[in-house]
Amino acid sequence: MKYRLELLSYYDRSGIVRHLEGMAKKGWMLEKRIGLLWCYRRIEPSEIRFAVSYYPKNSDYAPQQSAAGEEFDELCAASGWEAVCRIGSMHFSAAGRRRFFRWKPIRRQSFPPSMPR
């Protein structure tokens, strides 16, 4: 276990994601977070994608996890994201090297004939 004092803003999602991806490349995975103190566990160094999401219906102040919160967790799991930890309404999720939602470019022939080329 490794404990670090991380001075990252609560709402800086991109900064947190970059930090967690950098730590995963060094071989550390977030285990839990207590205020500014982050606890990491040792893993095999790998390229892991992270996501940070905020879901206010799942907070520390809710007496129990709501049905909407359970649905949120199920949607994340169905799309390939594994829950890492949750602090209040902030959820940390991780996924492997798989890429999601690869969009194909639109071909010009797919437009209706009424549109100018």
Residue pairs with C-beta under 8 A, 6 or more apart in sequence:
1 31
1 39
1 40
1 41
1 42
2 28
2 39
2 40
2 41
2 42
3 37
3 38
3 39
3 40
4 37
4 38
4 40
5 36
5 37
5 38
6 19
6 36
6 37
6 38
7 36
8 15
8 16
8 19
9 15
10 90
11 54
13 52
16 50
16 52
17 50
17 51
17 52
20 30
20 48
20 50
20 92
20 94
21 47
21 48
21 49
21 50
23 29
23 30
23 40
24 43
24 45
24 46
24 47
24 48
24 50
24 94
25 45
25 46
25 47
26 45
27 42
27 43
27 44
27 45
28 40
28 41
28 42
28 43
29 40
29 41
29 42
29 43
29 48
29 84
29 94
30 38
30 39
30 40
30 84
30 85
30 92
31 39
31 40
31 41
31 85
32 38
32 39
32 85
32 87
33 39
33 85
33 87
33 92
46 96
47 97
48 94
48 95
48 96
48 97
49 94
49 95
49 96
49 97
50 84
50 92
50 93
50 94
50 95
51 81
51 92
51 93
51 94
51 95
52 90
52 91
52 92
52 93
53 76
53 90
53 91
53 93
54 89
54 90
54 91
55 69
55 72
55 89
55 91
56 89
57 66
57 68
57 69
57 72
57 89
58 65
58 66
58 69
58 72
58 86
58 89
58 91
59 88
59 89
60 87
60 88
62 69
72 91
73 83
76 83
76 91
76 93
77 83
79 100
80 95
80 96
80 98
80 100
81 93
81 94
81 95
82 93
82 94
82 95
83 91
83 92
83 93
84 92
84 93
84 94
85 92
86 92
108 117
111 117
